[in-house]
Amino acid sequence: MLIILGGLPGSGKSTIAQALAARIGACYLRVDTLEQAIRSCLPDGCDVGPAGYIGLYRLAADNLRLGRTVIVDSVNATEITRKAFRQVATENDRRYIEIEIRCSDATTHRHRAETRPSTIEGLTPPTWAAIEARSFEPWSTDLSLDTFRLSVEDSVTEIMALL
């Protein structure tokens, strides 16, 4: 199956996605990793554009065809990217679930965003101002998790109950 995670940077989605992948032995795919790899091959200042998401769709499809459960970790802020992920699952005859990760407390979210270390070589995480300015279209998901109220373990437990 395809587990589609989305949420603003610093909300906790990568931490939850990695914990879930470890728990269930799923393939973990992160758009930030792909985008930074692409960025490292481009001249300074070039925009990655949709390349990271397109690469993520294709890697997810490859792994779904192998019968793997795939967790995709991306901001996934627009309906167009969400629809594309659903299409990847459908075209490969696999189920999917959509999960929004959010942090309802702005002070906590800001602290996380400003103090987390980058886990991807060369990637500079977005500033709090950039996160606040980011558009995030409303999303009707199978599950919405508030990381201000739930620990990583509790969030994984909620997802496991849905699975």
Backbone bond lengths (Angstrom), bond angles and torsions (degrees), N, CA, C in turn:
res aa  C-N    CA-C-N  psi(-1)  N-CA   C-N-CA  omega(-1)  CA-C   N-CA-C  phi
1 M - - - 1.447 - - 1.511 109.97 -
2 L 1.323 116.48 164.63 1.454 122.76 178.44 1.527 108.13 -110.40
3 I 1.325 115.72 122.75 1.458 121.90 177.43 1.521 106.32 -105.88
4 I 1.326 115.61 112.54 1.460 123.04 -173.01 1.525 108.22 -102.29
5 L 1.334 116.36 111.64 1.457 121.29 177.48 1.510 109.62 -104.53
6 G 1.317 115.65 147.45 1.452 121.06 175.72 1.511 109.87 -151.93
7 G 1.317 115.54 159.07 1.456 121.39 178.33 1.507 109.37 159.48
8 L 1.302 115.22 163.16 1.463 120.22 -178.84 1.523 111.54 -64.81
9 P 1.333 116.97 153.86 1.458 119.67 175.14 1.530 110.82 -55.95
10 G 1.324 116.33 139.30 1.449 121.21 178.76 1.521 114.89 84.27
11 S 1.332 117.01 1.60 1.469 119.86 -178.73 1.523 112.44 -79.16
12 G 1.337 117.11 -19.06 1.462 120.97 179.52 1.513 114.42 111.48
13 K 1.325 117.44 6.98 1.465 119.16 -174.66 1.525 113.90 -66.19
14 S 1.324 118.65 -38.41 1.463 120.04 179.78 1.527 110.77 -67.39
15 T 1.311 116.92 -40.41 1.462 120.91 178.53 1.525 110.43 -62.12
16 I 1.324 116.42 -44.65 1.470 120.78 179.67 1.523 109.95 -68.70
17 A 1.327 117.62 -44.17 1.467 121.00 -178.98 1.523 111.19 -60.23
18 Q 1.324 117.09 -42.78 1.460 120.54 -179.99 1.532 111.22 -67.45
19 A 1.326 116.92 -40.65 1.472 120.24 178.16 1.529 110.50 -64.37
20 L 1.328 117.01 -40.77 1.464 121.07 178.36 1.525 110.64 -66.08
21 A 1.328 117.15 -44.13 1.474 121.21 179.52 1.523 110.45 -59.26
22 A 1.324 116.41 -43.03 1.471 120.17 178.85 1.536 110.36 -64.47
23 R 1.321 116.94 -40.01 1.466 121.34 -177.62 1.518 112.05 -65.97
24 I 1.343 117.35 -42.21 1.470 119.35 -173.30 1.528 113.30 -106.85
25 G 1.323 117.40 -0.29 1.461 120.49 179.31 1.520 113.26 70.65
26 A 1.326 116.28 33.23 1.468 121.08 -178.29 1.521 111.30 -87.05
27 C 1.311 115.11 160.25 1.453 122.84 171.91 1.530 107.30 -76.20
28 Y 1.322 117.22 129.02 1.460 122.71 -178.27 1.524 109.31 -109.72
29 L 1.330 116.74 122.05 1.460 122.44 -179.38 1.527 109.64 -124.62
30 R 1.323 115.68 124.56 1.469 121.63 -176.55 1.521 110.43 -118.30
31 V 1.314 116.57 125.30 1.460 120.57 -177.91 1.527 111.60 -63.49
32 D 1.330 118.11 -33.94 1.468 120.08 179.36 1.527 111.65 -58.96
33 T 1.316 116.90 -37.80 1.467 121.54 179.59 1.526 110.17 -64.65
34 L 1.318 116.04 -46.52 1.471 120.02 179.01 1.527 111.49 -64.53
35 E 1.316 116.29 -45.97 1.462 119.13 -178.67 1.529 111.90 -62.53
36 Q 1.328 116.98 -39.72 1.462 118.76 179.43 1.524 111.20 -69.04
37 A 1.313 117.81 -36.02 1.468 120.45 176.46 1.530 110.18 -62.93
38 I 1.314 116.82 -42.31 1.466 120.96 178.14 1.523 109.80 -65.83
39 R 1.330 116.02 -46.16 1.468 121.55 -179.43 1.527 111.34 -57.97
40 S 1.323 116.88 -36.31 1.471 120.25 -177.98 1.525 112.46 -67.79
41 C 1.317 117.56 -15.18 1.470 121.57 179.43 1.522 112.61 -100.71
42 L 1.317 117.48 -2.80 1.460 121.77 -177.19 1.521 110.98 -103.62
43 P 1.318 116.79 157.14 1.469 118.93 172.67 1.531 109.91 -62.04
44 D 1.325 116.31 149.58 1.466 120.99 179.64 1.521 110.85 -51.27
45 G 1.331 115.22 137.23 1.455 121.07 175.81 1.512 115.25 87.75
46 C 1.330 118.47 -7.51 1.465 120.25 178.60 1.521 110.37 -74.81
47 D 1.310 115.07 139.73 1.461 121.28 -179.86 1.527 110.11 -83.17
48 V 1.303 116.13 135.64 1.469 121.94 178.19 1.531 110.56 -71.11
49 G 1.330 116.50 -29.49 1.457 120.53 -178.67 1.516 111.19 62.89
50 P 1.331 117.32 -144.24 1.461 120.40 -177.18 1.535 114.42 -83.14
51 A 1.327 117.83 3.64 1.473 120.74 -173.17 1.526 113.22 -57.50
52 G 1.314 117.83 -40.02 1.466 120.38 -179.26 1.516 111.88 -63.27
53 Y 1.332 116.28 -45.72 1.465 119.79 179.45 1.525 111.36 -66.34
54 I 1.335 117.14 -41.79 1.463 119.87 179.58 1.525 110.07 -63.09
55 G 1.325 116.77 -42.10 1.464 120.02 175.17 1.516 111.86 -61.29
56 L 1.328 116.51 -40.78 1.469 120.97 179.24 1.522 111.08 -63.23
57 Y 1.334 117.70 -42.54 1.473 120.49 177.71 1.529 110.17 -58.33
58 R 1.320 116.42 -44.62 1.467 120.07 -175.83 1.529 111.89 -70.21
59 L 1.331 117.32 -40.48 1.466 119.71 176.81 1.530 110.93 -65.70
60 A 1.320 116.53 -39.06 1.471 119.87 177.15 1.526 109.95 -62.09
61 A 1.326 116.96 -45.36 1.466 120.43 179.72 1.525 111.31 -61.14
62 D 1.330 117.24 -44.26 1.473 120.38 177.89 1.520 111.10 -55.91
63 N 1.314 116.93 -46.31 1.460 121.12 -177.25 1.525 112.46 -73.13
64 L 1.321 117.76 -33.94 1.465 120.02 175.51 1.530 110.32 -64.40
65 R 1.336 116.53 -40.60 1.465 120.07 178.30 1.530 111.72 -63.12
66 L 1.322 116.99 -26.01 1.470 121.28 176.41 1.528 112.20 -81.05
67 G 1.335 116.15 -1.70 1.458 119.92 179.43 1.521 113.76 86.05
68 R 1.316 117.11 13.07 1.462 121.56 -179.20 1.525 111.21 -85.39
69 T 1.305 116.03 149.55 1.462 121.02 166.00 1.517 105.86 -81.33
70 V 1.325 116.08 132.98 1.453 121.96 -175.91 1.524 109.49 -121.38
71 I 1.325 114.94 132.48 1.459 121.52 173.72 1.524 106.92 -110.01
72 V 1.338 116.86 122.39 1.457 120.56 176.52 1.524 108.59 -107.05
73 D 1.328 114.42 132.69 1.458 123.59 -174.77 1.524 107.85 -118.99
74 S 1.334 115.69 108.70 1.463 121.00 179.22 1.519 108.40 -155.85
75 V 1.318 116.74 162.61 1.462 119.73 177.11 1.521 109.21 -60.24
76 N 1.328 116.64 -43.56 1.461 121.21 174.32 1.530 111.13 54.56
77 A 1.314 116.29 49.39 1.466 122.60 -170.32 1.517 115.37 -80.38
78 T 1.331 117.20 -11.00 1.467 118.83 -175.20 1.530 111.67 -125.45
79 E 1.310 114.76 155.11 1.463 120.01 179.36 1.530 111.06 -63.18
80 I 1.323 118.10 -31.50 1.459 119.93 -178.63 1.536 111.68 -62.76
81 T 1.337 117.90 -40.72 1.467 119.42 178.37 1.527 110.54 -72.72
82 R 1.316 117.12 -37.32 1.468 120.90 179.17 1.527 110.85 -63.28
83 K 1.321 115.07 -43.60 1.458 120.24 178.33 1.530 110.85 -62.45
84 A 1.321 116.47 -40.10 1.468 120.49 179.66 1.528 110.90 -62.96
85 F 1.335 117.52 -41.04 1.464 119.85 176.95 1.532 110.99 -64.03
86 R 1.335 116.86 -43.62 1.476 119.69 178.23 1.524 110.39 -60.32
87 Q 1.337 116.21 -39.46 1.459 121.34 179.47 1.527 111.24 -64.35
88 V 1.325 117.90 -39.59 1.465 121.48 177.24 1.531 109.58 -57.66
89 A 1.326 116.53 -46.17 1.470 119.86 179.59 1.523 110.80 -64.72
90 T 1.307 116.92 -47.83 1.462 121.85 -177.42 1.525 111.64 -61.84
91 E 1.327 117.04 -44.87 1.465 120.89 179.98 1.525 112.75 -64.03
92 N 1.323 116.24 -21.49 1.460 120.58 179.31 1.524 112.47 -106.16
93 D 1.337 115.65 17.74 1.467 122.89 178.03 1.523 112.73 52.32
94 R 1.322 115.68 45.41 1.461 121.29 179.83 1.527 109.75 -124.23
95 R 1.322 114.50 149.42 1.460 120.12 173.86 1.529 108.88 -73.74
96 Y 1.317 115.36 161.29 1.454 120.38 174.21 1.524 109.00 -143.13
97 I 1.312 115.05 154.44 1.458 121.56 169.01 1.519 107.74 -131.36
98 E 1.319 115.38 148.14 1.458 121.78 -179.44 1.526 108.61 -116.16
99 I 1.332 115.28 129.68 1.460 121.17 -175.98 1.520 109.26 -130.99
100 E 1.322 115.53 124.89 1.461 120.44 175.05 1.525 108.96 -97.50
101 I 1.306 115.46 130.09 1.462 122.05 176.43 1.528 106.66 -107.38
102 R 1.311 116.54 127.88 1.461 120.20 179.68 1.527 109.75 -142.42
103 C 1.299 115.80 161.72 1.460 122.57 174.30 1.520 105.83 -123.22
104 S 1.327 116.73 111.75 1.466 120.85 -173.16 1.526 114.05 -76.09
105 D 1.317 117.93 -14.47 1.452 121.11 -179.59 1.528 109.29 -101.34
106 A 1.331 115.96 112.67 1.471 120.92 -174.78 1.529 112.05 -62.39
107 T 1.313 118.43 -35.91 1.464 120.76 -179.41 1.529 110.54 -65.24
108 T 1.321 116.18 -44.37 1.466 121.24 178.37 1.518 110.74 -65.71
109 H 1.329 116.05 -44.72 1.462 120.50 179.83 1.528 109.93 -60.32
110 R 1.309 116.50 -45.66 1.465 120.19 -179.82 1.530 110.69 -61.93
111 H 1.328 116.86 -44.32 1.468 120.15 179.55 1.529 110.61 -59.29
112 R 1.322 116.80 -45.60 1.472 120.60 178.47 1.520 110.91 -59.79
113 A 1.327 115.21 -47.49 1.468 120.28 -176.99 1.527 111.99 -62.87
114 E 1.323 116.44 -37.26 1.460 120.06 -175.67 1.525 113.94 -85.33
115 T 1.319 117.79 -16.73 1.473 119.17 -175.56 1.521 113.91 -113.86
116 R 1.305 118.54 -7.83 1.468 118.82 -177.82 1.523 110.86 -74.50
117 P 1.297 115.52 138.28 1.469 118.08 176.42 1.533 109.85 -79.16
118 S 1.304 116.15 151.28 1.457 119.74 174.80 1.527 108.45 -74.84
119 T 1.317 116.56 133.63 1.465 121.21 178.01 1.518 111.64 -102.16
120 I 1.335 115.96 4.92 1.458 121.45 179.73 1.522 107.92 -120.45
121 E 1.324 115.43 120.05 1.462 120.47 -177.27 1.525 111.17 -55.03
122 G 1.332 115.40 126.38 1.457 121.22 176.57 1.513 114.82 88.55
123 L 1.326 118.10 -12.17 1.469 120.85 -177.41 1.520 110.25 -86.78
124 T 1.306 115.85 126.77 1.457 121.80 173.00 1.528 107.13 -99.48
125 P 1.335 117.31 116.58 1.470 119.11 -179.69 1.525 110.86 -61.34
126 P 1.324 117.01 152.91 1.466 119.89 179.63 1.534 111.05 -65.08
127 T 1.314 115.19 151.74 1.462 121.01 176.73 1.528 109.18 -73.98
128 W 1.321 115.44 164.66 1.466 119.53 176.84 1.531 110.01 -61.67
129 A 1.334 117.30 -39.64 1.470 120.40 178.19 1.528 110.97 -59.51
130 A 1.329 117.11 -40.86 1.471 120.73 178.94 1.533 110.63 -67.44
131 I 1.311 116.92 -37.94 1.471 120.19 178.64 1.523 109.91 -66.04
132 E 1.331 116.73 -45.32 1.469 120.33 179.45 1.527 112.05 -62.43
133 A 1.325 116.97 -34.32 1.457 121.23 -177.24 1.525 112.69 -80.31
134 R 1.314 116.57 -13.48 1.456 121.11 -174.62 1.528 111.21 -69.36
135 S 1.302 115.53 137.04 1.466 121.41 175.93 1.527 108.79 -82.81
136 F 1.323 116.26 138.39 1.456 121.05 177.37 1.525 106.65 -138.84
137 E 1.340 115.93 106.93 1.459 120.45 -176.14 1.531 110.26 -68.53
138 P 1.342 116.69 143.81 1.468 119.77 177.13 1.530 110.46 -54.08
139 W 1.330 114.68 145.38 1.457 120.34 -172.60 1.526 109.30 -136.69
140 S 1.304 115.84 127.32 1.466 121.24 175.09 1.528 107.10 -94.44
141 T 1.336 116.39 99.47 1.451 121.62 -173.59 1.516 111.98 -105.55
142 D 1.327 115.15 168.98 1.457 120.63 174.11 1.526 110.55 -73.71
143 L 1.334 116.09 -26.85 1.456 121.06 -176.47 1.527 108.79 -155.65
144 S 1.328 116.19 136.61 1.459 121.93 173.90 1.519 107.15 -121.75
145 L 1.327 115.90 125.68 1.461 121.45 -177.43 1.519 109.88 -114.93
146 D 1.323 116.39 130.40 1.457 122.62 178.53 1.521 108.23 -102.92
147 T 1.327 115.88 108.28 1.460 120.48 -175.73 1.524 112.96 -75.80
148 F 1.321 117.99 -5.51 1.458 119.90 170.58 1.525 109.29 -74.71
149 R 1.319 115.95 -32.42 1.466 121.13 -176.42 1.537 113.52 -99.05
150 L 1.329 116.51 -23.34 1.464 120.53 -176.11 1.523 111.29 -117.21
151 S 1.321 116.29 139.42 1.464 120.79 173.15 1.528 108.95 -74.06
152 V 1.306 116.28 170.58 1.465 120.64 175.79 1.530 109.13 -58.72
153 E 1.332 116.81 -48.10 1.463 120.62 -179.03 1.533 112.00 -61.20
154 D 1.335 117.23 -42.02 1.466 120.41 177.90 1.529 110.55 -65.32
155 S 1.312 116.86 -37.34 1.469 120.51 178.11 1.517 110.83 -64.57
156 V 1.327 117.00 -43.85 1.470 121.29 177.54 1.527 109.64 -62.65
157 T 1.312 117.62 -40.93 1.464 121.69 178.20 1.516 110.97 -60.48
158 E 1.342 117.12 -42.19 1.470 121.02 177.74 1.531 111.06 -61.78
159 I 1.323 116.25 -42.54 1.459 119.79 179.01 1.529 110.37 -66.24
160 M 1.321 117.11 -42.72 1.467 121.06 178.71 1.521 110.88 -59.16
161 A 1.317 118.31 -38.48 1.467 122.35 177.79 1.527 110.67 -63.41
162 L 1.330 116.48 -36.74 1.471 121.41 178.23 1.525 111.06 -70.12
163 L 1.333 116.19 -37.41 1.465 120.07 -179.67 1.515 111.02 -66.07
